Each structure stands twice: as C-alpha cells, then as structure tokens.
Amino acid sequence: MSPVTVLVPHAEGAEILSEVDGLHPVVYDPDRPLPDEAATARALVGPFLATSDAVTMTEQMPQLELVQLLTAGAEAWIGELPDGVALSDGRGAHGGATAEWVVAVLLAVYRHLDRFVRAQDRGVWDYHQTEELAGKKIMIIGAGDVGEKTRARLEPFDVEITMVGRSARAGVHGWEELPTLLPEHDATVLIVPLTDETRGMVDAEFLAAMPDGALLVNGARGPVCDTDALTAELASGRIRAAVDVTDPEPLPEGHPLYSAPGLLLTPHVGGSVPLAMRRAYRVAAEQLAAFVRGEQPPNLVTGAY
C-alpha cells in the first residue's frame, strides 16, 4: 500500500509525523501556493490558530479525506469542509498550558500583581493588603480536557471547585443550572469550545447574575462573551475579569477594553509556550496513525469514513 501523503505547515511537525508508519509528510507554507503533492494528499494538518481563510486550501486537494488540527478549537472548520472530509482536533495538546494560564491570572488578580506592576512602573511603593486565592469558590464551565487539568492545578490552593458541562453527570452540573450557580461563586472560568450554542453565552444577564466583586476568567474564545456587555459591567466596577481572548481579535488599538477598569488582558497566549507545537504534533501523530490504519481518529469532530 502506498504511504498516505499529509500536508504539514511546520518542518518540525513533518519530522515528528515521519515516525508514523505509512505516512508521508510534505511541508507547505500557508501563505504560498500548495506543493504539487496537494493533488494526491489524503490528509491536511491545518495551520496553528487558523482562520476561516485556511479552509479554502481544501479546494485544491481533490483526494482529501481528513483535516487534522493542532488546536482544540475547531470553529473555523466545522461545517465548512467539502462532503466526505472528516475533521479531527488537537484536544489534549494544550490543556496543561491553558490551565496554567488560568491559575496564573487567578493568582495575579487576587494578589493584586497587576496593580503592583503599575506601581513599580510609576516608582511608587504601593503597600497594601491583598486578597488570596485560598478559600475562593470557583466554577469551571467546560468539563473536558482543559477543564479537568484546570481543576487538578487549582485543588492544591484550598479552593472549592464546581464543574459545569453541557449536560449533567457525576460530579458535573449541567449548563441549565448556571442561573443558580453563578451568584454562589467568587470566580467563573470559561473553558468551552466556540459553537452556535456557546457563542454569546456570557451576555448581560449572565454577568448580572455574578455577585459583586466576582471575577470572570475567559480562557475559551472571545465570541463566547458579549464584548459590549462585559465592557459595561467592568465600567461599573461591579465585577472584574481576566481574559486571554477577545472579540474582535486581535483587539484593535484604542478599543475600550484596553482601558476597562478591573481587567487583566493577555493576547491569546494561554497555549503559546515553547513545547506547544511538539505536544500538538504528538497528538496529531496519534490521530493520523489511526487514520492510516483505516480507523476513526479518537479526536474526530465531525464527518465519518
């Protein structure tokens, strides 16, 4: 049987995927015409953090059967692929790094690290008592890989954790319980995929249900949260937020969120760590190995063979 050709956007990734028996990786540049091998390639590894523009590459791949992603976020691809082309995501690759970001911003906000850095910039000795993470009631919305890794990293801080998923199960509350759960928690952490169901789920009503002084942490996707509603709540000073993602993204110069009080903003770096690509390609290798064997990849998102 001939090897399965897969187009890969990174040389490092091609090296890792070359270890998979029966797979022939070919490097491509997302910003240049695809190599000749696109005509016979049966698999494509999408660019990291791809936008919807990347989907057009599939139109030049008549033999394509599978798109493998390097991230858990698949919103740019779902419903956009040609008939018969399956989609597999990178679930499991970036959970640890994203969970670490969540812990970092929770500590930064509660220990007022952002305020101390601003005081340092001004040359001011801003001594004052801070809050602490210990004893906080934290709700994590999204009970998948990232959510579970976040819980594992938070438990040693003596916090009370509530897990919420799309549907209720043992140890996990369902989304329908959010109206009663939101007022009971000091912090709400968003770790959900962007879907039609989650787009705009954090609206004015959601934010109003959070208690005074509560903290919203968005490590999911920007459009999960209504930007105008969040900006209004922050302007009132009633709640605080720490976000790694925004809508729009990148956030344009002069956007109100930059100056919103009580906001800690990072530029979508939750998963951007030195080993991110290697971890992502290790997950991709597992998925593509299953594909070569004629099996469905474990991370299959949509479609069938």
N, C-alpha and C positions, 0 to 999 in steps of 0.2 A: 504494500500500500504506500502511495506517495505521501510524504510529510505534509501536514496541514500548514499552509502559509498564513501567518498572522502579521499584520502591520502594527508596529510598535513606535510610540513617539519619543522614546529615550534609548540611547545606546546602552545605558546601564540596565534598563529593563530587558532589552534584547539579550544581553548576556545571561541574565537570570532565567529568562524563558527558554534559552537554548538548552537548558538542562532537562527540559521536559521531552521525553521520548515521543517522537512522531510530530514534533512541532518545529516549524522553520520560521523564526522571527526575521522580519525585514524592517529596518528603521525608516521612518518617514518624518518629514517636517510639516507640522500642521499649517505652517504659513507658506508652503510651496506646493507645487503640483505633486500629486501622489506618484510614487515609483511605478514602474511597469508592472510589478508584481500585484498591484491592486486588482488587476483584471482576473486573477485566479485566487486571490486571498479569500479564505473562508471565515477569517476572524479578524477583528479590529480591536485594538486597545485604544480607547478614546483618550484625548488629551486630558491632563490633570485640570480639574475645575473648568471643564469645557462649558461653553455657552451653546445656545441653540444653533449657532452658525456651524459648529462642528458636525452636526448631523448631515449636512449636505455632502460630506465626504462619502457617505454610504451610497450615493447615487452613482459613483464611479466604480463601484465594487459589485459586479453582477453575480458573483459567486458567494457573496457574504451570507453567513448563517448566524454569526454571533458577534455582538459588541460587548466587550469586557471593559468595565470602568475601573478607575483607580481610586474612586471615592464611593462613599455610601450614598451620597446624593445623586439621584438619577433623574431629577425633574426635567433636565434639558432633553432627555432622550425618550422618556415614556410617551407612548402614543405617536411618536414621530418617525419610527423606523419603518422601512418597507415591510410588506407582508412576508412572513416566514423568517424574519430576522429576530432572534432572541436577544435578550438583554440580561447581563449579569453584573452585579455591582461589587464594590470593594469592601463590603461590610466586614469588619474585623480588623482592618488595617490601621485605622486612625483613632479607634476608640480610646486607647490609653492616653494619647497626646491631648485629645479633646477633653477628656475627663480631668487631666492635669490642669488645663486652662481653667476649667470651672472652679476647681479648688483654689487656684491662684487668685482669681478675681474675687471669690468669696472672702478670702483672707485679706486681700488688698482693700476691699470696701470696708469690712468690719474693723480692720486695724488702721484704717484711715491712711493707708500708704500713699494714695494719690494726693491727699492734702499735704502730707509731709514732703513729698517731692516738690510740690508747688512752692511750699515754704522754703525749701532748700534753694530753689531757683531764685527766690527773692532775697535770699540771705537772711531769713527770719527763723528764730528758734521758737517753733510753734508747739511748746509743751502743752499737752492736754491728755486727759484720759480718753481711751478709745473703747469701742465695743469689742466683743470677741465672738469667734465662731462657735465655740463650745456652748451647748445648751440651746442652740437655734433649732427651730422646726423647719425642715427643708423638704419641699416637694419637687420631685423629679418627674417631669412629663415626658415620657418616652422610655419604655422599659426594655429596649433592645440592647444591643452590644454596648453602645456608648453609655446608656443609662445605667446598666449594671456595673460597668467599670467605674462610673462616677460614684455610685453608691459605695463600692468597695474602697475607694480612696477617701471618702468622706467619713465612713464609720469610725475610724480611729480618733476623730475630732470630737467625740462625745456629742453628736448631733442626733436629732430624731428625724428619720427619713421616711417619707411617704412616696411610694412608687405609683405612677399613673400610666396606664396604657390605653390603647384604642378600645380594648374590651377587658372586662374584669376577669381575673383569675387568681389563683392562690398567691397572696402576698402583693397583688397589684389591683389598684382601683381602676374603674373604667372612667373614660372621659366624661360621661354623663354626671359624674359626681363632682366635677370641678366647681360648680357654683357654691357648694357647701364646703369644699376643701380649701378653696383659695383664702377665705377670711381667717383660717386657722394656722397659716404658715408664715414664717418670717421671710422666707425666700422661696421663689418658684423658678426652677431651672427648666429651660426648654431644650429638649434633645429629641426632636421629631423630624421626620423627612418632610419635604415640601410636597404636598399633594393638594388636590382640589379640596380635600376635607380639612387640611391644616392651614391653607392659605388664609390669612387674616383671622385666625382663631383667637389671637390676642388682640381684641378690639377694646373699645371704650368700656363696654360692660365688663369684660374680663378684668381689666385694670382696676375698675372701680370696686370690684369685689375683693381686691387685695387690701390688707389692713394698712393703716397709716404707718409710714416708715419701712414698709416691706421693700424687698429687693427682687427685681426681675432680672434673670440671667438668661440671655439668648445665645446659645451655642448651636442653634439649629440652622435656619436660613432666614434672611431678612424679611421676606414677604409673609412669614408666619405671624409677624407682628405688624399691626397697623401703625405706620410711622407717625402720622398726624396725631393719633390717639396717645401714643407714647410721649411725643413731644409735649402735648398739652398737660399730661399728668406730671411730667418732670418739671415743667414750668411752674406748676402749682406748688412744687416742693413736697407733695404728699408722699410720693414713693421715690425709690432710687432704681437704677438699672446698670447692668454691665452687659455690653453686647459685643460680640465678635463679628456680627453680620448685620447688614443694614439693607433697607430698601428705599432708594436705589443703592446699588453697589457697583463700583466704588462710590463712596459718598462724595458728592461734588463740593468744591471749595465754596465756603460760605453757607453751607447747609445749617439750619437751626440746631441740628443735633450736636454739632461741634461745640456749641456754647451752652447746651442744655445743662442746668444745674443737676447735680446728683447723678451724672452719667460717667461711667468708665467705659471708654471706647477703644477697641483694638481692631486693626484692619484685616479681619478674616485670617488670623494666624493660628487658630486653635490646633490645626493639624500640621502646621508648617514647621517641622523640626527636621534635624539632619537625617534621620533614618526613615522619614516618611515614605520616600519613594521605594526604598528597599522593602519595607513592610508591605506596601501596596502591591509591588510586583510578586512578592511571595504569595499573597492572596490570589493574585491573577494567575500565577502558575498553577495553583490548586484547581482553580476553575477551568482553565484551559486544558489541564491534564484530563479532567473528567470529560470535557468536550471531545478530545482526541479519542478517548475510549468509547465514544458514542453514548455517553451518559449526560444527563442534565447537570449543569454546574450547580453546586449547593446554594450559590447566591443568586439563582435565577430570579429575575424581577418580573418579566412578562414574556409571553411567547412560549412556544413549545417546538420540539423537534419532530 
